[in-house]
Amino acid sequence: MTIERRLARAGFTLTRDYPAPPERVWDAFADEEQKRSWWGAGDAIEPGEWSFDFRVGGRDVAEGTFHDGPVSRYEATYTDIVEHVRIVTTYDMWIDGVHMSTSVASLEFDPIDEGTRFTHIEHGVFFDRFWADGPGRESGTRGLLDALGAYLAR
């Protein structure tokens, strides 16, 4: 079987207003225990390998098996961190050991009267059989931001 070699690019911006101060929203990313409480939370995935190294040049790994399907693996490198202001990462995703995509994501934390305006901007390149998965990435990121909102509301 021949693999069709192709690339697709996808980008999106998601904005959420969270009723929590920027420091609290920031800590949900910067503190390992807090991040584990919401990142990939839910009954749809069985957690696997995890590592957390929140510093410029540090790497995170989050792997999990979906109960109805594949193993998903996320590996990120922090390229820029300005406390309470922004986080920039480059990250790669794999599905069942096949390299799916490479992305650059920026996370911005802006104070507003009601709490924090959080903005996630992402640009990704999707490989070969995953070339059409850009909309799925946006949907998955929406789910993460919803999980973050539920975590912050506790």
N, C-alpha and C positions, 0 to 999 in steps of 0.2 A: 504494500500500500504506500503510495506516495503522499507526503504531506504537502498541502498547498501552502506556499510561503507568501505571506502577505502581512502588512502592517495597517493598523488603523489608529487614528488619534481621536481622543475625546477629552473634552474639558467641561467643567461645570463649576458653579459657585452656589453654595448653600449658606443661608444666613438664618440664625436663630437668635431670638431675644430670650435670655434666661433670667428669671427673677432672683438672681444671686450676684453678689459683687464679683468683679473680675478675679480677685484673689482666690475665691472659692472655686470658680470655673477652672482657673489655671491649675489649682491643686489637683483637680480631677484628672489632669494629664501628667503633672509633674511628680505626684506621689504614687509610688508603685501600688500600695495597698488600695488606694482609692481607684486607680485606673483598672485594676483587676476586678473591682466591684461592678463595673459597668461595661467595660470593653468586651464586646462579643458576648455580653450577658444574654441569657435566655436558655430555653430548653431545647432549641433546635441544634445545638452543637455540643459535642463532648470535648472539653479542653484537652490539649496536648502540650507540646513544648512551649515554654514561656521564658523569655528573658527580658530584662528592663534595665536600660543604662541611659538615664535622662541627662545628657550633657552633649555639647557640640562634639561630634565625632562618635558619640555613643550609638549603640545598636539595640533595637527591640526586635523580638521574635514572638509571634503569636501563631500557634498552630492549633487546629481543631478539626474534628471529624463531624460532618453533618450526619445526623441519624439516618437520613434518607439518601445518603450519597457520599460525596467526595471528601477528601482531606484538603483543607485550605491552609496555606502557609503565607504569612505576612512577615517580611523582613525589612526593617526601616533603619535608616541612618539619619541622625539629627544633624542638619547642616547649619542651622542658625537658631539661636534661642535668645530672646530678650524677655526677661522676667516680666510677667503680667501683660506683655504686649504681643509677642508673636512666637510661633514655633514653625520652622520649616524643615520638612523631611524629604528625602528621596526614599521610595520604597518599591519593593518587588513583591509580586504575588505569584504563587504556584497553586495549581489544582492537581491533586494526585501526582505530585512530583513533576508536572509539566509547567515550565515557565510561561506564565499567562501575560504579565504586564510589568511595566516600569512606570512609575509616576513621580511627580513632584507635587507636594501638597503644602500649602501655607495655611496656618491657623492663626486668626487674629482675635484679640480680646479687647473690645472697646467698651469703656464705661458709658452707660446711659442712665437716665434718671431711675429707670425701673430695674437696673441691674447690669447685665452684660450683653452687648451685641457681639455674638460669636460668628465669624465668617470663615468658612472653609472653601478654599479655591484649589482646584486640582487640575493638572494636565497629565494625561496618561497616554502611553503607547501600548497597544494590545497586539499580541503576536499570533500569527498563523490561525489556528482554529478558533481562537478567542477574539478574532478581529471585530466581532459585532458586540462585544461585552461592555462597551462604554456605558450604555443606559443601566445595565445591571450594577456597575460600580457606583453610579450615582444613587441608585436605589439602596444599595447596601450601606452607603455612607449616610443616607437619610435615616436608616435604621439605627446606626450608631449614634447619631445626634439625638434621636428620640430616646435611646437608652440613657444617654448623658442627661437629658432633660428629666427623665424619671428618677435617675440617681440624685440629681440636684434637688429635686422636690421632696426627697425623704427627710 
